[in-house]
Amino acid sequence: MNTISTKIAIGYAHSKLILIGEHAVVYGQPAIAIPFPLTVRSVIEQSTGTIKIKSPHYTGPIDKMPIKLEGIEACIKATLDYLDRPVKDILIRLDSTIPLGRGLGSSAAIAIALVRSLFSYFGQSPSQKELSSLVQIAEIYAHGNPSGIDMAAIASDSPIWFQKGKEAKPLTAGAPLYIVVADTGRISDTHSAVEQVREKVLLDPINMQKSMKLIGNIAQEAKNVLSHGNSYLLGKLLDKNQEMLTNLGVTDDGLNRLIETARNTGALGAKLTGSGRGGCMIALAQNLEHGKVIADHLMKSGADKTWYYSTEKYESRIYTRQRSYRIDNTKHK
Ligand code: MEV
């Protein structure tokens, strides 16, 4: 009897949420990000000829990828080059539960899962440094000049304290957080949001630098209350951060409506998360049941999708208008 064995390798990556400090982090201020249990899976299989990709966003040969995915193409080529392997003879299957372009780190998560799977296919495992420099290639295409927080948060299984140019530090929360996330259903273009803030900084450098510093101070306070498990104070800091993000001009009516709904439903605090101007908002609930109540209200207020989970149990549910179902959040690595 003949047996056919196909070489196969799998890499996973989870998504991320910025709890405090987006945008100011680009200007050197500290920020806090936490893992969000939506995942990307990259499966590498043996094949022949040109590399082919199968994904919900594109299926076909690597050299015909649409412009918006060219960072991924560059990352695949750079990884194979780094591993000293030819750019051929593999099939890449990508599955993701992370919506694209919503400030949840989908581009960094795809790149991290890809790099992990390619290393694994060739019997290796990337160091943190290798992962960073290869994923950075895709991130520059996606975001222009990213601070690096998305990549660091996605590469970490715990909350992180992040400052541009420095190594991310893991943070321990003194108590579980009950997080609710709502998607406006609209793309949040990080590149142009970061550019819009940059223009504001150029026009009014003194006041804008002050705003950035204030956001950095909020992150410092948040780090402290997070370690003491004081979700009530943490919620207040989320609200304060949202005020500052409003001053930076990156929130919009759709986000504000959802943030208001979450607060009116008893959220401890709420703000946009990621680059804003579309994308997602985040709220702190008092417990998992309360998270469900907030998520339901957010759906009624026009959210495209909501998720809620506890950072302790890593348990989450996705709510859509039609149905709800649980994410199987078995830890992959
Ligand atoms: C995007 O998730 C976070 C921003 O601060 C951009 C960055 O840090 O690269 C808006």
Residues whose N, C-alpha, C, O or C-beta is under 5 A from the ligand:
A	BS01	MEV	E22 H23 V25 V26 G103 N145 P146 S147 G148 I149 D150 G274 S275
